[in-house]
Amino acid sequence: MDKKFILTKRAGIYGIIGNIFLLIIKAIVGLISHSQAMIADSFNSAGDIFASLMTFIGNKIASVPNDNDHNLGHGKAEYIFSMFISISMILVASKLLYDSVLTLILGSELTFSWFLVGVCIATIVTKLFLFLYTKHAYQKHPNILLEANMKDHRNDCIVTSFTLFSILLTLANIYWVDGIVGIGISIWICYVGITIFIESYNVLMDISVDDKTKNLILEIAHSFPEIKKVEEIISTPVGDKYLVFLTIYLDGNLSTFESHQLADYLENGINKLDKIYKTIVHVHPI
């Protein structure tokens, strides 16, 4: 199995284990202390378990090599399951926003507890470990599933730090911050969910390769003096990479062998780019 898929699989497993642990301790302590922010955080951990599970399943399907029914492989499974993750985030965020607004209006019943402080610290440490591991894996083998998990772990570190801040403020009899933090958590989860949804949607709708990569393709093509003109660049996503179709114009006096040899050189050069899965060059004589 490709190293990318092995690292993504591990990230999914570690995420499931870590988030189950956090869900249990957050839910218990949040309900006992009546902390809306901690309860919101526990719902967030439940969403994180689902996200890690979708990462595991999506990565398993995406790792299946190409076959007669799927000539370009199963790479788009990453984006389908990333879309599931984003939708779950948005749904959870909507419910949490509603509950947090009610808490802000009706008042918070938060009772200070050192258990709350301990849960926050445990969450920050656990999520920091998961973030660093996932970031390391993403830097080696970028893909949307690792990116979604990496951002989620990072955001949780920040969000839980604010939760800890609101809990400590209760020592000074300041309770309204609890509801505000719950609202902030909800909005943050929703924002992350929407950005992942848009990225996944764009790939599933066959968005073209970015302009930077197009310019690199053109630079490679123009490095061959025999190429008189590049007519068009057409691309379609294949997992986290792109299949590129390129039409070039060559001197009509070149032999068929020479034309195809040059096309092969061009394809090999473009295929070395990070975002390119495969290049197909069509030759026109002029």
N, C-alpha and C positions, 0 to 999 in steps of 0.2 A: 504494500500500500504506500502511496505517495506520502512523504514526510508532512506535507500540509494537512492531509486528512488525519494523520496520526495525532498531530498537535491539536487540531480542532476537536477531535474526539476526546482527548484528555481534558481540554478546557471545558467541554460540556459535562463530563463526569464530575470534575472538581466543582463546577458550578452547582450541579444538582445536590451534591453532598453538603457543600458549604451553606447553600440557601435553605435546605431542609433544617439544618441546625439553627440557623438564624430565625426562621419562621417560628419554630417551636418556642424558643426563649422570648422572642418579641411578643408573640401572641399572649403567652402566659403572663408576662410582666405588664404588658400594656393593658390587659383586661383587669388585672388586680389593681393597678394604679390609676385606671381611668384616663390614661394619656391618649388623646386623639392622635397626636403626632406619632406615638409608638405603634398604635394600632394601624395607622396609615403605613408606617414602615413595615409592619408585618404583612400587610396586603402586598406591599411592594416586593417583599421576599417571596410571597406566593407566586407573583408574576415572574420573578426571577427564576424560580424552579421551572415554570413552564418554558421560559426563554431558553434555559440551559437544556431542557429536554428536546425542544425544537432544534437547537443547535446540534445535539447528538444525532437525532433522526435525519435532519437535513443533510448533515455532513456524511452520514452513512450512505444515503441515496446518491449524493453527488460524487462519492468516491467510486461508484460503479463505472467501469470503463465503457467506451462506446461499443455498440452492438448493431445488429442488422436493423433493429427498430429505432435505435437512437444513435445515428451515425456520428453525431457531434458530442456524444457522451450525455451525462445527466447533471451537468454543472448548474443548470438553472434551478435545481432543487434548493440550492442555497438561498435563492431569492424568494422562492415560494414560501419556505419555512421562515425566512426573515419577515415576510409580510404577515404570517401568523403571529409572530412575536410582536410586531408593531400594533396589530389590531387588539391583542390582549392588553398591551400597555395602555392604549387609549380607553378601553372599556373600564379597566381598573381605575385609571386616573379620574374618569367621570364620576364614578361612585364615591371615590375618596374626596373629590372636590365638594360634592353635595354634603357629605357628612361633616367635613371640616368647616364649611360655611355655617351649618347649623350649630356647631360647637362655638363658633365665634359669636353668633347672635344670642344663643341661649346661655352661654357661659361654659367654661371648662371645669371639669370635675377632677382635674389632675391633682394627684397627691404625690409629693416628693418621696422618692425612694432611692436608696443607694443601689438597689437592684436595677433601676432604670439606667443609672449612670454606668453600671457594669455592663449591661446589655449594649449600650451605645459604644462603649470602648471595644467590646468583643466584636461588634459589627464592623467598626472601622478597621480593626486589625485583620479580620477575615476578608473583608472586601478589598483591602489594600493588597493582600497576598494574591487574591484572584485577579485583581487589576494588573499587577506587575507580571504575573504569569501569562495572562492573556495578551498583554501588550508585547511581551517578548515573542510570543508565538505569532502575533499579527505582523510584527516588524520583519520576521523571517519569511512568512507566507501570508501576505495580505488577502483577506476575503471578507465578505460582508457579515458572515456569521460571527467571526472573531471580532470584527469591528463593533458590531452591535453589543456583544457581551462585554468588550473592553470599555465602551462608553457607559454601559449600564453599571459596571462595577465602580468606575470612577465617579459617576454621579451619586451612587449610593454612599460613597465615602464623604462627599460634600454634604449631601442631604442629612445624613446621620449626625454629622458635626453640628448642623443647625438644630437638630432635635435635641442633642446634648445641651446646647446653649439654652434652649427654651426650658429644659428641665431644671437647669441650675438657676434660672431666673425665678423659679417658684420659691427659692429660699428667701427672696426679697419680696415675696407675695405678689409677683407679677405673673398673671395666669393667661392673659390674652394672647401672649406670643405663641402658646401651644396651638391654637386654632390657625394663626397666621402661618406657622411652619407647616401644618397639615395642608393648607391651601398651596403653599409653595411647592411641597413635595408633589402634589397632584398635577400642578401646572408643568413641573419639570418632567415628570413621567410622560405626560401627554405630548410635550414638545419632542422628546426623544423618540416616542412612538411615531409621530407624524414624519419626522425626518427619515427614519428607517423605512417607513411605508413608501415615501416618495422615491427613495433610492431604489427600492425593490421594484416598484411599479415601473420606473423608467427602464430598467433592464428587461423586465418581462414584456414590455412594449417595444423592445428592440431599439433602444436609444443608440445613437451613433457614438463611435469612439470620440474622446475629447479632442479639442482643437490642438492641444500640445502634442498629442501622439500623431495627429494628422500631419502637423508640420514636420515632425521627425521622419515620418514616412516619405514626405515630399523631399526632404533633404537627402535621404538615402537614394531616392529615385533620380534626383538631379545630379547625384555624384557620378552617374553613368553618362558620359558624353553621347553615347549612342541613342539615348532616349530623347526624342525630339519634343514630346509632349505627354503630359499626364492628364487624361481626360476626366476621370472621376475616381473617387474613393468611396466605396460602399462597405459598410461594416455592420455586423450583428453580434450581440453578446453571446458568449459561450462560457457559462460560469462567471468567473471573475476576469476573463480575458475576452478577446474579440477575434472573430473571423473576418478577414479583410479581403475584399475583391478590388483589384486595381486594373485599370485599362491604360495601356501605354502605347505610344506611336513610335515605330522604328523605321529606319530606311528600308524601303521595299526591295532594295537590291541585296539585302542580307539574305543568306541562305536560311532555310527553315531550321537547320541545326543551330546556326549562330543565334537566331532570334530566341529560340527556346532555351539555349544555354544562358543567354543574358537574363531571360525571365527567371530562370532558376537561381541565378546569382542574386537577383533582386529579392525574390521570395525569401531566400536564406538570410539576407541582410535584415529584412523587415521582421522576420520571425524571431530575431534576437532581442527585439524590444520587449520589455516586461509585460505589457498589456496585450500582446499579440498571441493568439492561440495558433492560427494558421493563416497563410497568405496565398491567394490565388491570383495570378497575373494573366490578363488577357492581352494578346498582342495584336495591334493593328498596323499594317504596312502603309507608308506614305512615300 
